[in-house]
């Protein structure tokens, strides 16, 4: 592997010419960020499902209240 001039975190594979990032901390940070984004996405989905459920229940309550009022 050949180091890239001015970049201690990058090396070049002599066989393939690929540039490889060897900064473990950056990799761990990227993985942690991806996991955090996935957790946030899941939380948003859970919140959306719960909000939709509450909306349905509220609609049902309103319907029942209207039926009670109309029945008087």
C-alpha positions in Angstrom: 0.0 0.0 0.0 1.2 3.5 -0.9 0.3 6.5 1.3 -1.4 9.4 -0.4 0.7 12.5 -0.1 -0.7 14.9 2.5 -3.2 12.4 3.7 -2.3 10.0 6.6 -5.8 8.5 6.5 -5.6 7.3 2.8 -3.6 4.7 1.0 -3.6 3.5 -2.5 -3.7 -0.2 -3.4 -0.9 -0.8 -6.0 -2.8 -3.8 -7.5 -6.2 -2.2 -8.1 -5.4 1.5 -7.8 -8.2 1.8 -5.2 -8.0 4.6 -2.7 -8.6 3.1 0.8 -9.5 5.1 3.9 -7.6 3.5 6.9 -9.0 5.9 9.5 -10.7 3.5 12.0 -12.2 6.4 14.0 -13.9 7.8 11.0 -15.3 4.4 10.1 -16.6 3.9 13.6 -18.1 7.3 13.5 -19.8 6.7 10.1 -21.2 3.3 11.4 -22.5 5.0 14.6 -24.1 7.8 12.5 -25.8 5.2 10.3 -27.2 3.4 13.3 -28.4 6.6 14.9 -30.2 7.6 11.6 -31.8 4.1 11.5 -33.0 4.5 15.1 -34.4 7.9 14.4 -36.2 6.6 11.3 -37.7 3.7 13.3 -38.7 6.1 16.0 -40.4 8.4 13.4 -42.3 5.4 12.0 -43.4 4.3 15.5 -44.6 7.8 16.3 -46.4 8.1 13.0 -48.2 4.8 13.7 -49.1 5.9 17.2 -50.4 9.2 16.0 -52.6 7.5 13.3 -54.0 5.2 16.0 -54.8 8.1 18.2 -56.5 9.9 15.3 -58.7 6.9 14.6 -59.6 6.6 18.3 -60.5 10.3 18.4 -62.7 10.0 15.3 -64.5 7.1 17.0 -65.0 9.1 20.1 -66.4 12.0 18.1 -68.8 9.7 16.3 -70.0 8.3 19.6 -70.5 11.7 21.1 -72.4 12.9 18.1 -74.6 9.8 18.3 -75.3 10.5 22.0 -76.1 14.2 21.3 -78.4 13.3 18.4 -80.2 10.7 20.5 -81.4 13.2 23.0 
